[in-house]
Amino acid sequence: MLKDIIAKDLTVIFCGINPGLKSAKDGHHFSGRSNRFWKVMHQAGFTPYQIEAEEDTSILDFGYGLTTAVARATSRADELSKDEFDDSLELFKTKMTHFQPKYIVFLGKAAYQAFSKKKQIEWGSQSEDFCAARVWVLPNTSGLNRGFTLDALVESYSGFYQEIQNNKI
């Protein structure tokens, strides 16, 4: 099982759909060779250098945390069932209420669709809060997500980074 990297009152908690098999085995978030999360975070301005997956806990130093919507590791997120998302919702809400991030960023639409019960989700800022946090939905950085180039991911994440810079609380 992949442990959350989380603390109270973070600026952002990034929420992946679920751990990949390699990340779960390694015990580090986004450790799959093809996952672009750490590269995107650096290129979008969140971190002054590219964090290596083995040093994932250092993301806390920048006011960010990491969690997943569903704890079960799979090779592909589409292997998860609706019931697994439903069963994870209350624990996720409890965690977000306890840790009180300013923003929750769902990486990919699947988890937020399941948790919000909405059929259609747009990328970017969402109109309603979730557990008193502002919500954004950004593209998943998985190498399996071929719909977004590295440049497109960096552009999406940069837009969110500018949002939090403009709204420093």
C-alpha positions as CSV (number, residue, x, y, z in Angstrom):
1,M,0.0,0.0,0.0
2,L,1.2,3.5,-0.9
3,K,1.2,5.9,2.1
4,D,-0.2,9.4,1.8
5,I,2.3,12.3,2.0
6,I,0.1,14.7,3.8
7,A,0.0,17.3,6.6
8,K,-2.4,19.8,8.0
9,D,-3.2,23.1,6.2
10,L,-1.3,22.4,2.9
11,T,-1.8,24.7,0.0
12,V,-2.6,21.7,-2.3
13,I,-3.3,18.0,-2.0
14,F,-2.8,16.3,-5.3
15,C,-5.1,13.3,-5.6
16,G,-4.2,10.5,-8.0
17,I,-6.8,8.0,-9.0
18,N,-5.0,5.0,-7.4
19,P,-1.4,3.8,-7.1
20,G,0.3,2.1,-10.1
21,L,1.8,-1.3,-9.4
22,K,5.4,0.1,-9.5
23,S,4.6,2.9,-7.1
24,A,3.0,0.6,-4.7
25,K,5.9,-1.8,-4.9
26,D,8.5,1.0,-4.6
27,G,6.5,2.8,-1.9
28,H,6.9,6.1,-3.7
29,H,4.3,8.2,-5.6
30,F,4.6,8.5,-9.3
31,S,7.7,6.2,-9.6
32,G,6.6,4.6,-12.8
33,R,9.2,5.3,-15.5
34,S,6.7,6.8,-17.9
35,N,4.8,8.9,-15.3
36,R,5.5,12.6,-15.9
37,F,4.2,14.0,-12.6
38,W,7.6,15.1,-11.1
39,K,8.8,16.6,-14.4
40,V,5.5,18.5,-14.9
41,M,5.5,19.8,-11.3
42,H,9.0,21.3,-11.9
43,Q,8.4,22.7,-15.3
44,A,5.0,24.2,-14.3
45,G,6.8,26.1,-11.4
46,F,5.6,24.2,-8.3
47,T,9.2,23.1,-7.4
48,P,12.5,24.7,-8.1
49,Y,14.0,21.4,-9.2
50,Q,12.7,18.1,-10.3
51,I,12.0,15.9,-7.4
52,E,12.9,12.2,-7.8
53,A,10.1,9.7,-6.8
54,E,12.4,8.3,-4.1
55,E,12.3,11.7,-2.4
56,D,8.6,12.2,-2.8
57,T,8.1,13.3,0.8
58,S,10.1,16.5,0.0
59,I,7.0,17.8,-1.7
60,L,5.8,18.7,1.8
61,D,8.5,21.3,1.9
62,F,6.7,23.3,-0.8
63,G,3.3,23.1,0.9
64,Y,1.9,20.2,-1.2
65,G,0.8,16.7,-0.4
66,L,-0.1,13.5,-2.2
67,T,-2.9,11.0,-1.8
68,T,-5.0,8.7,-3.9
69,A,-8.8,8.3,-4.3
70,V,-8.6,4.5,-4.1
71,A,-5.9,2.7,-2.2
72,R,-5.8,-0.5,-4.3
73,A,-2.9,-0.6,-6.8
74,T,-3.5,-1.6,-10.4
75,S,-1.7,-1.5,-13.6
76,R,-4.4,0.7,-15.1
77,A,-6.9,3.0,-13.4
78,D,-9.8,1.6,-15.5
79,E,-9.4,-1.7,-13.6
80,L,-11.2,0.0,-10.6
81,S,-14.9,-0.6,-10.0
82,K,-17.5,2.0,-9.2
83,D,-17.9,0.2,-5.8
84,E,-14.2,0.8,-5.0
85,F,-14.7,4.6,-5.6
86,D,-17.9,4.5,-3.5
87,D,-16.2,2.6,-0.7
88,S,-13.4,5.1,-0.7
89,L,-15.4,8.3,-0.6
90,E,-16.1,8.5,3.2
91,L,-12.5,7.9,4.1
92,F,-11.4,10.5,1.6
93,K,-13.8,13.1,2.9
94,T,-12.7,12.3,6.5
95,K,-9.1,12.8,5.5
96,M,-9.7,16.1,3.6
97,T,-11.8,17.5,6.5
98,H,-9.0,16.6,9.0
99,F,-6.1,17.9,6.9
100,Q,-7.9,21.0,5.5
101,P,-6.0,21.7,2.3
102,K,-6.8,25.0,0.5
103,Y,-7.0,23.1,-2.8
104,I,-7.7,19.5,-3.8
105,V,-6.4,18.7,-7.3
106,F,-7.8,15.6,-8.8
107,L,-5.4,14.1,-11.4
108,G,-7.7,13.0,-14.1
109,K,-11.5,13.2,-14.2
110,A,-12.4,9.6,-13.0
111,A,-12.0,10.2,-9.2
112,Y,-13.8,13.5,-9.1
113,Q,-16.6,12.2,-11.3
114,A,-17.0,9.3,-9.0
115,F,-16.9,11.4,-5.8
116,S,-19.0,14.2,-7.1
117,K,-21.5,11.9,-8.9
118,K,-21.3,14.2,-11.9
119,K,-21.5,12.8,-15.4
120,Q,-19.6,15.6,-17.0
121,I,-16.5,17.3,-15.6
122,E,-14.6,20.1,-17.3
123,W,-10.8,20.5,-16.8
124,G,-9.7,23.2,-14.4
125,S,-11.4,25.0,-11.6
126,Q,-14.7,23.4,-10.4
127,S,-17.7,25.5,-9.3
128,E,-18.2,23.9,-5.9
129,D,-15.9,23.2,-3.0
130,F,-15.2,19.7,-1.7
131,C,-14.7,19.4,2.1
132,A,-14.2,23.2,2.3
133,A,-11.3,23.1,-0.3
134,R,-11.3,24.6,-3.7
135,V,-11.3,21.9,-6.4
136,W,-9.3,21.7,-9.6
137,V,-9.2,18.8,-12.1
138,L,-6.0,18.4,-14.1
139,P,-5.0,15.8,-16.6
140,N,-3.4,12.7,-15.3
141,T,0.4,12.5,-15.8
142,S,0.4,8.8,-16.4
143,G,2.3,7.6,-19.4
144,L,-0.8,5.8,-20.4
145,N,-2.6,9.1,-20.8
146,R,-1.6,9.7,-24.4
147,G,-4.2,12.4,-24.9
148,F,-1.8,15.0,-23.3
149,T,1.7,15.8,-24.4
150,L,4.3,16.9,-21.9
151,D,3.8,20.5,-23.1
152,A,0.1,20.3,-22.8
153,L,0.4,18.9,-19.2
154,V,2.8,21.7,-18.3
155,E,0.5,24.3,-19.7
156,S,-2.5,22.9,-17.7
157,Y,-0.5,22.7,-14.4
158,S,1.0,26.1,-15.0
159,G,-2.5,27.6,-15.2
160,F,-3.3,26.1,-11.8
161,Y,0.1,27.2,-10.4
162,Q,-0.8,30.8,-11.5
163,E,-4.2,30.5,-9.8
164,I,-2.6,29.6,-6.4
165,Q,0.0,32.3,-6.8
166,N,-2.7,34.9,-7.5
167,N,-4.8,33.8,-4.5
168,K,-2.1,33.3,-1.8
169,I,-4.0,33.1,1.4
